[in-house]
Amino acid sequence: MNPDILFICETWCSDEETYTTKNFLPSYNFVSVEATRINTKERKSGGLLLGIKSGIKVVQISTTKSSIKLDLDEFSLLSCYFPPNEQGDSYFNDFCESISELTINTPNLIIIGDLNARTGEIPNLSDTNSEMKRECRDKTSNIRGAKLMKLVHSNNLCILNGFATNDSPGRFTFTNANGASSPDICLVSNNILHQIINFNVNDCLSAYHHPIQLEINNNSASPLPTFTSVKGISTSTITRVKWDPFLTYKFKTCLPPTNDSNPYTTFISNVVQSLTECEMIKDIKISPSTKITKTSWFDTECKLLKHQARSSLRAYRKDPTDELRQIYLSRRNSYVKCKREKKLQQTQDYVKSLLNHKRPDKFWETIKKLRPRVITSSPVTPTSWIDHFSSLFKEKTAHTQITEHPRQTYSDDDVSSPITYDELNSALKQIKPKKAPGHDGIPSDVWKALTPAYISNLAACFNKILEDGSIPDEWSVILLQPVFKKGDKNEPSNYRPIALAATILKLFTSILTKRLQAWSDNNNKIAPEQAGFRKGMGTLEHVFSLLTLIQSRIRKPGCKLFAAFIDLKSAFDSPSHAKLWSVLSEQGVSPKIIRVLRNLYSKAKGQVKTPFGITDPFPMEKGVFQGEPSSSLCYNLFINELVTLLEKNQFPVTMGDAKIHLLLYCDDICIIADSAHALQQKINIAANFFKARGLQVNISKTKVMIFAKRKSKKMWNSTKITWDGAELEIVMKYTYLGVTFHSNLTFSKTAQDFRQKANVALSKIWDICKRTKVPPMETHLKLYNAIVQSTLLYAVPVWGWGQEKILEKVQSKFLKTLLRLPPSAPNYFLRQEANIPPIQIPIVKSTLAFWIRTLKRPPSSLPYICLMEQLKWSKQANKFKTWSSLPLNMFKIAGFSDVSILKDVTQLTNLKTDIVTNLREHFLQADVKRIQVSSFIPLYQYMSACPDKPNYLSGTFSMPIAQLMAQLRLNRFSIKLGPNYIELETNTVKSFNASASKILCRVGLKVLLRQKGLQSTRRQKGNAVYSEPHAVYARLGKRIPVVTMLNRVTFTEFQLV
């Protein structure tokens, strides 16, 4: 079915949850009524969802708690749901009172929905007109049904169930083990009976209700656009290679014989021929309607059972006997059970993969499968995309002649020398598999599977291209995939284009880039201030350098540091091609390399992948080729001269032997100075440089900060910094490379920001674990370390010291939620129970790794100089605490206070494990001492301490059982089973001895479960007294009496040391 209007009742969903339906049906506009929840601990009930295709002309939409009314030009549709309870009776009565007025104001009316009204065979008219009689298989009528038919008779309405030609006798719309009925009803005004084309009750195996379908002759809907009618679309079909690793051998054997003399066209033709013989080339239709594909667990057995269930349903609908109904329900239950088991088995396989992974890529691959798939459909039209990107990549100024610069004295023969077989083979091993292909649709897995003869042939083709600069036309086509950032979804500028280049182009340029990078490093072509796309450099190095530069100033009385954070508009999309070749030539890049890149860029075209297909191509006259390796190096060389220009300035920021003017990380630029005057001079130089390079600065996002120990409103108000005449805003905080810096250099608010981000990551864990139903506790802990801590501890060596209390709250919240413990549970009990170290340990580990990495750098590098300055300050008496003081104190606690060791990379590397082990033991003993003197759970200290964690955390216990065990061990007041809180009462044991090996077991069993309003029977079992409530069941997935759970818990877990 592909209806123009669809209606779903009993969605059980909130508005936010129903909104995701738009992702799977992007051609519909949806209106929903949120499901309600009477008890906060029970699932929601009710809920309505109405979908209208975009081509439908809508006049008005109105909603109530039980209905949605849609007004069109020629008729109105009222969709309802009245549950079979007192609230539903109230809704139904309101509906009956308003029906007369509704039919008068709306002569052409359709009412459809689950009214839970059984009308039997009551005719459509009160008289005995044979033409209006109804024949139904549901012979029973109820109070609602009788009342409804009276309204039908008095309001010029007609019920289609059992009356329409295709539904006579009227089929059951609901079937379960208790019987069958027709509570789903469709009413129409007599005025539009002649427009009814078809009314039918369709088959459905996924629910007990069967959908009803109404077809009506209506002119309100205009046809949706087809692919051929969408302006700006080049093709709606893309050719993709679906690589199958199991067919690698067949692919190799199907490759025709080749030699190095074969040209590139023959090489590609042979590869495509082999892929075709292996049936790995597929034509994929791009559609605005995203189809919901079958999941991987839906195998042949599921298909067979589905076929059997559908056949039995059709047989039952032809002859609705009890025998056929039971056969249908039996087969349907077998089908549903099979689906549930297959899905559970897949979930268990995912859990095993998470717990037993040996490679990080496999772990994250499983995480990706478990995360909810969010499909976003862009409302931007293809012509809007073309206009936006054509304008973005259009060169505004006339092309200038490339300036030929004198060649440098050194040789670059290694850069432009022929590509060797070994060089290409090494590049093939380094390219990552399973990456999105470019316009040609060929993934990198194809090139990695080439035979030695074809690798040699490809190397010869690459050398031919390198020698004469002739680039295949398909290499110059870039496929752009827009990804929404934030703001208005109809605005193309609010999308970030992901550039997908041909994988064979990326393979070729990766070899050239590796050569150019080595040449650039050997000849110091890129300033050390640039950390972007540099091997061994990252954001942490620049964040640490900026921190040290700030501390070098504000640790001295009255000193300040001025910083301007520059934001470039579309930095990678802006460089003029002519200027780029001129800069590369001036830098001394090989003419062969420049010729290859120039020919590649001269034919550059872009196409956008939209829900309607691939757009028409548009020229890309400026910007570096994003999506291929050489673009980052070209950009770094393009803006490198800014460092040289600033070095001519007489006002550097000095620290040790370093003289710094700015920090560069790709297009993230931070210009620093000791005074406002010096900063203004540097900004003027940068403004002229960017103007000459054709780069634009976003003035509204470019900010200035004044770092000082004490705030001075007078100084802030009197300081004025401008960029090309426009005044820049002076702010109190700025997020640089993901870390928020405050003007007084405190990081408490930064820690709060990361805590909020970690809480968002926590919600992803709960969602993943919910999708896997009830994974063991081990999975939650592993996911926490992989997802949450990676978010929480980003760049933590710089800002995390002194913020441990704030960061610890994320860990404690996770454990308390996981184990279903109250907020009052002490953190040291949680750490001991889960065998998780305090947050200081991962901070120390991360700091040591960064420390060792910095010591391995050249002594002239900025991070190394900053670290040595920090160690020098630690010996000086100063009230201002520098960064190094806190980690040094921690190392001292671990027994390593000799600073000379911390300067020796070899010794520190060898002692890294000892430092972490000593600190972990120190914090463990501190927690044990607090437990021993704690009055929260006095008996906890007598429980057996497992070497890792208790059995229920490391075993395969289901979540509810593990949570119950945790509550019995760590909650002194009550345990929470489902929505119920049950008080815990224990007999205090005044003395313990070694022979009382079952003392805690008896205490654990001597628990009285009190449930208000229920009687309980007390029984004696040995020395243990327990209570067995007659009607209290734990909501644990199984209906097991609470006492059974307690027996299992206490006898397996509560033991003396």
N, C-alpha and C positions, 0 to 999 in steps of 0.2 A: 504493500500500500504506500501511496505517496499523496496523502490527503492535503487539501488546501487549508483545512482547519482541523486540528486534533485536540482532543480533550482527554485528560487523565485525572481520575479522582482517586482518593486515598493514596496520595504520594508519600505521606509520612515525612515530608521534608520541610525544612525551613526555606525562606526566600533565597538565602545564600546558596543552599544546596541545589535548589531547582534552577538557579541561574546557570549552573554549569551545563545544563542541558543545551544551552546555546552553543557550547563548544562542539557538540556532536551533530546538531541540526542548525547550522549557521544561516540557512535560508529562511528560518522562522523567527518571528518576533513573539516573545512569550509574556504572558501575564499569569501571575500565580496568587493563590491564597495560601498563606502559611498554615501548616499543620499545628495543632494545639496539643499541649501536654497538661493534663489535669494534675497528675502527680509528677514531681520533678525527677523521680527515679525511674519512671516508666517511659516507654517509647512514645513518640508523638502519634496522634491519630488524626485522620482526615487529611486535608490538604488538597488543593486543586491546581491544575496547570492547564492553561489554554495556549496553544500555539497557532499563530496565523502567518501564512506565507507572505513574504514581502510584497507580492503583487496584489494582495487583497486591499481594496479600498475600505478603510475603517472609518466610520463616522464617530463612534463613541464607545468607550469601554467603562463599565462600572462593576464593582465587586462588593460582596458581602461575605460574612464568615462561612456561608454555605453555598455560594453561587458566584458565577461570573457571567455578566451580560455583555454581549457583543452586538453592537448595532451596525449593520451594513446598509447600503443604499436601498436594497429591495426587501430585506427581511432582517429579523433580529434573532439571535441565538442566546438562549439561557441555559447554561450548563450548571448542574446541581449535584450535590451529594448530601443526603440526609442519613446519618448513621442510625443503626437499629437500637437506639437507647433513648433515654428521656430528653437528652439534648437534641437528638435528631427529631424527636416528636415536636419539640418546640420550634425547630427550624421548619419542619413540614407544615405546622399550623400557620406560621407566618407566611409561608409560601401560598397556602390556600387562601388566606385573607387578602392577599395582594393580586391573585391571579385574574380576578374580574377586571380590575383597573388596568392590569398589564395587557390583557387581550384587547381592551378598548383602545389604548394608546398605541398598541403594536398589533395591527391586524394581521400581518404576516410574521408569525411567531413559530420558532422551533424550540422545544424544551427537551433536553437530553441529559441523561445522567443516571446515577445509582440512587434511586429514590427509596429503595427497600420497600416498595409498594407492590404487592402481588395482586394483580387484577383479574386473574382467572380468565374466563371467557365472557366477561361482561361486555356487551356490544358497545359500539361507538355512539349509538343513539338510544334514548330511553324507550322509543317505540320499537316495533318488531320489524323494522325495515331489514329485509334479508341482505340487502347490499352492504349494510354496515355491520354485519355480524363478524365476529372474530373467532378463529379456531386456534387454540393454544394447547401445547403439551402440558403447560402448568395450569392445572384445573383449579387450583386453590386461590382464593382471594382472602386478604386480611383487611383489617380496619382501614389502614392507609389506602389500600387499593380501592376499596369501596368508596371512600371519600374522594379519592382522585377521580374516579369515573363519574361521580356526580358533577364534579367541576368540568369534566370533559363535555358532558351533556349540556351544561348550562352556559358554556363559554365558547361554543363554535370551534371545538378542538377535536382532533382525531388521534387515537393511539395507533401507531404503526405495528407494534408487536402483535403478530397473529392476524394482521389485516393486510399488510403489504403482500403483493403477489409472490415475491421471493422469500417471504417468511410466513408461509401458511402451509401447515400449522406452525404457529409461533414456536421457535426453538428456545431451549433453556439457555439463559445467559449466565448461570452459575451452577457449578457441579462440584460436589465434594462427597466425602464418605457418608454424610448424613442424608444426602438426597440431592435433588436438583430443583431449581426454581428460576423465575425470570424477574429479578428485582431491577434490572437495568432497562430503562424505558425510554422511548422516543415519542414525543407528542408534537403534532404540527397543526397549524391553523387550517381549516377546511379551504380557505382561500388559495392555498398554495399546494393542495393535493395534486393538481394536474402537473405541477413542476417536479414531482418526485420521480426520479428515474429508477432508483433502486434503494432497497433497504434490506440489510442482511446481517446475520449474526455470524461472525467469523470464528475460526478455530484459534485456540491459544493453549499452549502447554505450560507456559511459565507462571500461570496464575489460575485460580479457580473461576474467576470471572472471564467471560468471553467478550471480546470487543464487538461493538455494534457499529455498522457502517451505513451512512446515509449519503446518497448521491442526489443532488438537486440541480436543476437547470437554472443557472444564474449568470448574469452578465457583469457582476461586480468585480470579478477577478480578471485581471489582465495577465497574459502569459509571462512567465519569468524569462529573462533574456537567456538565449543559448550562447554557446561559445562562439559560433560564427557571427552572432550579432553584437558581441562585446567589442567595443572599439578599443584598439590598442593591443589586442591579443594576437601574437604571432602564431602560436600553436597551443592546443589544449592537451597534447600528448607529449610526454617526454620519454626518451629511451634510456633505460638504466640497466646496468649489469648487476644482476642478483648473484653475487659471488657465493659459491658453495664450496667450502674447503674439502668436502668429501669427493669433489670432482676434480681436484688438482691434478691427479695423475692422468685422467682422461684429457684434461685441457692440454697438458704437455704433449701427450701422444698425438693429439689432433693438430698440433702446430705443423704446418708444412715445412719442408727443409729450407734453410736459409743460409746466407753468408753475408759477410760484411759489405759486399757491393750492392746489396738491395737498398733502394732508397727508402725514405721515411714512409712514403705512401704505401709501398709494398709491405713494409714492416707492420703498419697499422692494419692493413687489409688482412694480413695473415692472422693477426691476433683476433680481430673481429670474427673471422671465419671460424676459428677454433672455438670461440665463445658461443657462436651460433650453433655449432654442432653439439656443444654441451648443453644447449637450451638454457643458457644463463642470461640471454638478452631479452628483456621484457619491455613492452610498450605500456606505460602507465598513464591512465586517463586522469587528468587533474580535474577535480570537481569541487564546486563550492559546497556541496553537501557531503560532509565527511561520513563515510560508511563505517558502521561499527563492525569490525572484523571479528571472526571467531578467535577465541583465545587458544593458546598452544595446548592446553590440557584437553580441549574438546576433540577427542580422537575418534577412531572408527567405532569403538564400542558405544560411545555417546550417540553417534549418528544412527547406529542401528536401533538403539533403544528409543530414540526420538521418532524414527520412522514407525516403529511398532506402536508407540503411544499415539501418534497422529492417526494411524490407520484404525486403531480401536476407537478413537474419538469419533471419527467419521462414521464408523459402523454404529456406534451408540446414537449418534444424532439422526441416523436414518431410522433406527428402531430403538427408541429409548426405554429399553427394559432394564430392570434392576440387575440382571445377570450381565448384560453388556456394560452397564455402568460400573459394576465392580471390576470387570476385566480392564476397562479403560483406566480406572483409578489405580489398579494394581500396576499396570504398565507405566502409567505416569509417575507413580511413586518410585518405581525402579529407575526410571529415567532421571528423576530429580535426585535420587540417592546416588546414582552413578556420577552425576555432575558434581555433587557435593564432595564425594570421595576423590574424584580426579583433581578437583581444585585444592582439596586439603593435601593431597599427595604432592602437588606442585608447591604448595606453601611449605611443606616439610622439607622439600628439596632445596627451596630457597634458604630456609633456616640453616640447613646443613652447610650450604655454600657459604653463608655468612660466618658460621662458626669455624669451618675447617679450611677457609681460603688460604692459599699459599702465595697468591699474587694480588697486589693491590688493585690491578685493573679488573680482575674477576670479582673482587669484593664490590667495587663501585658499579660494575655492570649489573650485579644482582640488586644493588640499592636502586639503580635506575628503573629496573623492572618493578620494584615494589612501590616506588613513588607514584602518586596519582598522576595520570597523564593529563596535562592541561593543554587543550587545543584552543588556540586563539585564532579567530578569523578576522582579518583586517577589513574594515568597511571602505578603505581607500580604493578608488577606481583605478583601473590600469592606466588610463590617460593621466590621472593625477600623479601616479608614480613616475611615468615617463617625463612629465613636465618638471617634477621636483628634481629628479636625478640629472636630467639634461641641463637644468639650470645650475645644479651643484657642481657638475663636472665640466661646465663650459668655460673656456678660457676667455676672460673679459678683455684682455689686452692682446695686441697683435704679436704674433710670434717673432722673436728676435733671432738673429743669426747666432749660432753657437760659437763662442769665442774659443779659439785654439790657443791653449796655454803651452808654454815650453815644457817639454818632458823633464822629469826629475832625473837626477844622476843615477839613482839606484835602478836595478832591473826588476821587472815584473813578469819575467818569463814564466814563472810558476803559476801566475794568475791566468794567462791566456794560452798556456800550453795544452796540447791535446789531452782529452779525458781518457784515462786508462781504464781497462777492464776492472782492475782491483778497486779503483776509485768509485766506479759506478756500482759495483757489487757492495761496497761498504755503505754507499748512500741508500741502496735498496734495503739493506738490513736495518737502517736507522729510521726509515719512514714508518709512520704508525698505520696499522691496519684499521679497518672499520671506520674510516673517516668519510664524511660526505663528499661525493665526487663533484666535479664541476659540470660545465655545460655538456661535455661529451658523455657523461654518465659512467665513466670507467673508474672504479675504485682502485686504490693503491695495491690492493691484494692481487690484482692481475699482474702488475709489474713484478711483485715479489715472487710470483710463481713462474717467471720466465726461465727457460732452459739456458744453460751457458752459451749456446750458439746465439740465442736471441738477445742475451745480455751483451754479447760482443757486437751484434748487429746494431743494437740500440746505441752503444758507445760510438760506433762509426757514424750513426745518424746525428748524434749530439755534436761530434767533432765537425761534421759538415756544416751544421747550423752555426757553430762557433766560428768557423773559418770564414764563411761568406755572409753571415748575419741574416740569412733568410729564415724567417719565422713562419711556421705553419699557421694559416689563418685561424684555425680553431683554438689555438693557444691564446689568442688575443680577446676571446670572449669570456667575460666574467659574469657569473650568475649571482645576483644579489637576492638574499633572503632577508626581508625586513623583520626585525624583532622589536616589539613594542617596549618602550622604556617607561614613560609615564606621561600624563597629560591627556589631551584630547586625542582619541583614537582615529578621528577623521583627519588629523593633521599629519602629513607625511614626515615632517621634521621631527616628530616625536618618536620616530622609529630609528633603530640603529641597524644599518645594513651589514649583514654578514656576507663577506665576499667569498665565493666558491670558485677557485681557479681549477683548471684541468690538472689532474694529479701528475701527468707526465711533465707538464710545465714546472710544477713544484719540485719534481725529481731533478730536472735539469738545473733550475736556479738554485737548488740546495747545494749542488756541487760548486757552482760559481760563488755562492755566498760564503761557503766554507773557505774557499780560497781567498776571497776578498777580506774576510774577517781576519784571517791569519796575516795577510798583507797589512791590513789596517793596524793590527796590534803591534806588529813588528816595527812599523814606521810611525807609531803614535799619531795616527790620523784622527782618532776620536779622543776628545779630551776626557781625562779621568772623572770630570764632573758629571759625565753622562753615564748613568747606570742602566738605562733601558736597553733591553736586548743584548746585554753583555754577559758573557759566560762567567759564572761565579758571582754575579751581582744581582741584587734584588731590592725590593722596596725597603726591607729591614735595614740595610746598610745606610740608605739616605735618611731614614727616620732617626736612626741612631746618631748620624752625623749632625743633623739639624738639632737634635736634643743637646748634644755636647757643645755645639756652637752657641746655643742659647745660654747654657749653664756657664760657659766660659765668660759670658758677659754679666749676667745677673748675679753671679756669686760675688761680684765686686760691688761695693756700695756706689749707687748712683749710675751704674752702667746699664745700657740698654742694647737691644738688638732690633733693627728694623728689617722687616721681611715683606716682600711683595709676591703674592701667589698669582701667577699669570694663567689665564684660561684662554686657550686658542680655539677659534671656531673651525671645526672640521679640519683639524691639523693635517691629517694624512690625505685628505681629499683636496687640499688647496695648492700644493706646490706646482708651479708652472713647469711643464715638461722641458721647455727650452732653457729655463733657468737651472733646472735640475741637471741637464747634460753639461751646462757651462760650469756648474759647481763641481761635478764629478771630474771633468777635464782639468779644472784648476787644482783639484786635490791630487791629480796624478793617476787616476784610474785608467787602466788599459783601454786604448781606443777600441779594441775588439769587443770588450765587455760593454762599453758605451754604445757601440753600434748595435749589438744584439738587443740591449734594453731599449734603445731608441726605436728600432724596427718593431719591437714588441708593443711599445706604447703608441706608436703612430697608427696602428690598426685597432687600438683598444675600443671595444664596444661592451656595453653593459645591457643585461636583460634582467627583469625583475620577475621572480616567481610569485604569482598571486593565486588566490583560490580559483580564478577562472582560467589560469594557464600562464604561459610564459609571454611576457610583453614583447612588443616590437623592439629591436635593438636601438640603442641611442649611443652617440659618440661619447667617449670619456677623454676630454682634451686636457685635463690636468689631474693632479693627484698621483700618488704612488699606487702601484698594484697591490691592494690589500688581498690577503689570502695566499700570497706566495712569499718564500723566504727572503728574497733580496730587498723587498720593500722597506723593511725595518732598518736595514743597514743604509739604504739610500737616504732615508729620512734623517738618520743620525748624521750622515755626512752633510746633508743639506742645511742643517741648522747649527753645525759645529762651529762655524765662524763667529757665532755670537760670543763664545767663550774667549776667543782671541781678541775681539773688539773690547770686551770688558776688562781684559787683562791690561790693556793700555791705560785704563782708568787708574788714578793715583790713590784710590780709597778702598783697598781690599780689606776683608775681614781676616785677620791673622790668628793662627793658633798653631803653636809649635813652629814647624818649618812650612806649614801650609798657608797659602794665600788664596782665599776663596771669595768669589763674587756671586756664584749661583750654584744651585743643585739642579741637575736635569735628570728626569726619568721619562724618556720618550717625549710626550708633549706636556708633561707636568713640570712646570718651571717655577723655581723659588729663587728670587733675587734677594740677597741679603746685604746689609750695610750697617755700620756703626752709628750712622746719623741719618736724619731725614734728608739733609742736603746731599749726602753721598748716594742715598737710595734714589733720589730724584734724578741725579746725573746718570746713574746706571739705567733707570727706566727710560730716559730719553734716548740712550744709545740703543736699547732693546727695541723701542718703538720705531726708530729709523731702520733698524735691521729687518724687522718683520715686514715693514712697508716695502722695503726693497725686495724682499723674498716673496711678496705676494701673500703673506699670511695675515689673517685678521684676528684681532683680540676681542674677546667678549668682555666689554667694559663692566657690564652689570655683574659678572661672575668673578672678575679680577678683584682681589681684596688685599688690604695692607694690614699687617699686625705689628704692634709695638710690644716687644717682650720686656717686661720690667718686673722687679721683685715687688714693687708697690705701685698701685694704680694712681695716676694723677690726671684728673679730669682736665686740668689746665693744659697739660702737655698734649692730651688727646685732642682737645678742642683747637689748640694752636697749630697742630701739625696738619699740613695740607700736601697731599701727594697727587699728582695728575699724570694722566697718560694721554699724550697728544692733545692736551688742553682740557680733557675731561677729568673731573675730580674722582679719585678712587675712594671707595668706602673703607674706613678704618674699623676693623671688627675686633671683638674680644676673643673670638675663637675661630678656628679654621681646620677643616679636615684635609690633611695632607697625606696622600698615599694610604688612605684608609684609617689614619690615626688622627684623632681630634686634638689639636694643640690649643691650650688656653694661654692668655697673655701672661699670667703669673706662673705658668709651667706646672700647674697641679693637674693630676690625672684622675682625680676622684670622679669627675663627671664623665671622663672618657671611659672609665671602668663601668659606669652605669650604662653608657651607650652600648658597650660590648655585652653587658649583661642582658639588655633588651634584645640584642641580635641573637644571643644564645637561647633566649626563651622562645624566639621564633623558630630556631632550629630544633628546640625541644618538641614543639608542636609537630614537626615533621617526623620525629621519632615515634610519637604516639600514633600518627597516621600510618606510618609504615607497619608498626606492630599491630595496629588494628586490622590492616589489610591482610596480615599473616595470621589473623585470628588470635591464637594463644601461643606465641613462641616462648621458649624458656627464658628465664631471667638473664641467662648468659648473653642472649641476643641483644637485649636492651642495653646491657653494659657495654657491649662491643660497639653498638650503634652510637651510644653516648660518646665514647672515646673518639669515634671516627668523624661524627658530624658536629656534635656540640662543641667539643673541646677544640676542634680545628677552627671553629668560628670564634669561640671565647678567647682563645689564646693567640690570635693573630698579632704578630709583632709584640707579644707580651714581654720579651726581654727588655724592651725599652720603657713601656709604661706600666707594667704589671707590678713592679716592686713597690710595696706599701699599700697595695690595693687588694690584698689577699682576702680580707673579710668580705668585700663586695663580691669577689669572684666565687668564693666558697658557697655563697647563697645559691648559685645556679646548681652546683653539685648536690647540695642538700635538698633543694626543691625537687630535683630529679629523683633522688633516692626515696624521699618521703612519698612522692606521688607513685613511684613504682611499687613500693612496699605497702602502700595505703596506710601510712602512719600519720599521726596528728602533727601539726606544726610545732608542738612543744617538744617533740622527740629530740634529744641532744644530738648534735652532729658527730660527737666522738663515738657515740653508740653506733651510728650509721656507718661510719668509716670502719669500725671494728667488725661489724656484721658483714659488710660487703667486701671487706679486704681491699678498700680503695684508699690510696694515700691522700693526704690533704693537698690542696691546690698548689702549695709551695713546691711540691716535688715536680710536677710538669713544668712549672716556671723555671726551676733550677735546671732541668734537663734542656729546655729550650735555650736558656741563657748560656749554658756550657757549650752547646753546639754552635751558637753564634760566636762565642768567645774564641773557640778553637778555630773556627773558619776565618775569623778576623786576624788571628795570629799568623795564619798561613799566607796572608796577603803581603805584598811588598811593603817594606817600612815607609815608603814614600806615599802609599795610598792613604786617602783621607780616613777611612774607617780605622786603619791601624793607628794613625796619628791620634785620632780621637780616643781610642782605647788607652793608649799610653798616657795621654793627658789626664784621663779619668783616674788612672792608677797613681799618677803624680799628685793629684788633688787629694787623694785619700790619706796621704801622709801629712797634709797641711792642716793646721788647726783653723777651722772656719765653721761658724754657726750654720752656714748654708750646706745642706746635705746634697751632695752630688749623686749622680746615678750609681757610681761604683760603690758607695758606702754600704748600701743594702745587700747586694750580692756578696761583698767581702765579709760582712757580718755572718751571712748564711754559711759561707765556706769555713769561717772560723768555728761555727757550731759543729760542722762536720769534721773538724780537726785539722784543717788546712788553712793556716793563717799566714804562711810565708808567701809574700807577694812575688818573690823571684820564681816560685813554682808556677804562678799564674801567668808569668811572662814567657815561660818555656812551653812551646806547643807540644813537644814530645812528652814531657813529664805530665802536663795537664791532660793530654789524651789518654795516657796510661792510668791516670788517677781518676778519670771521669766516673767510672763505675763505682769506685770506692766512695767518692763524695756523695753520690746519689744513695748508695746503700746505707752509709752512716746517717745521712739525714732522714731517710725513711725509718730507720730503727729509732732514731731520736724522737720523731713524731709519734711513732707507734707506742713507745714507752710512756710518752706524755698522755696519750689517750687512755692507756691501761690504768695509769695512776688516777686519772679523773673518774674512770669507771669504778674503781675500787672505793672511792670516797663518795660516789654519787648515791643519792637517796631516790633517784627516779626509778631504777629497777635494781634493787639490792641483790637479787638472785643471779643477775646476769654474769657476774664475775665467777660463778661456780659452774657455768656451762662449759662444755668441752670446746676448746679453741681449735678449730680445724686449721691445717696449714694454709689453706687457700681461703675458702669460704664455706659456710654450712652447706649440707647436702642439698637442701631445697633450692639454693641459689645456683648451684653448679649442675644439678640434675635436670631431668626432663619433666619436672612437675608442671602442671598447668598453672596459669597465672593466678586463678582464685585460690588454689591450694597453697601456692607459695606465699601469697599475700596473707592468708590466714595464719600460716606458720610464723611469718614475720611479725604479725600483730601479737601473737601469743608470746613471742620472745621479747618484743620491744615496746609494747604498749601496756602500761600498768592500769589503765582505767577501763577500757572496753575494747571489744573487737567489732568490726563493721562487716556484716555479711549482707551483701546486696544493699538495699536501702535501710537496713535495720542496724541500730546500735545496740549491742548486747553487753550488759555490765559484766565486768570481771571481778570475782571475789575469790581471794586465795587465803588459805590458812597459813599464817606466818610461822615459819619454822625457826625456832630460837637457837638451835645448835645443830652443827653438822659434824659428821665423822666419816672416816674413810669407808666404813662398812655399810653406810647408808647409800648404796649405789642406786637405789630407785627413789630417793627422796624427792627429787625434782619431778620425776614421773608422777608420783602420787600427788604432789602439789599441783602439777599441771592438770591432772584428771579431777582434782577436787575443785572444779570450776563450776559455778552455778550459772546456767544460762537462763536469764529472766526475760520473759517476753510479756509485756503488759496485755492483760485480757485473755491469756491462754493458761490452761492448767498444765501442770507437768507432773510426772511420776518420778519419785526418787528411788533409785535402786542401789544395791550394795554389790560391789565387785572387789573382792579381796579387801584391801584397806582403803580402796578408793570409793568416793561417793560422787555420783554424777547425776545430772538431770537430763531427762529425755522429753523434750516438748513434743506434744502430739502433732502439732501442725506447723512447726517452725522448720523451714527448709532453707538451706544456704543456696543463694543464687550463684551456683558454681558451674553452670553448664550441665550438671547432672542433678537429679532430685535425690540427693543423699542427705539423710538426717545429720544435723549438726554434730551430734555426739559421735557419729562415725568418723567425722573429720577430726574431732579432738583425739579420739583414740589413736588414729594414724599419726597425728602430729606429735603427741606427747611420747608415745612409745618409740618413735624413730628419731626424735630430735632433742628431747630434754634429758640430758645425762650429765652426771658429775664428771669433773676432771679426773 
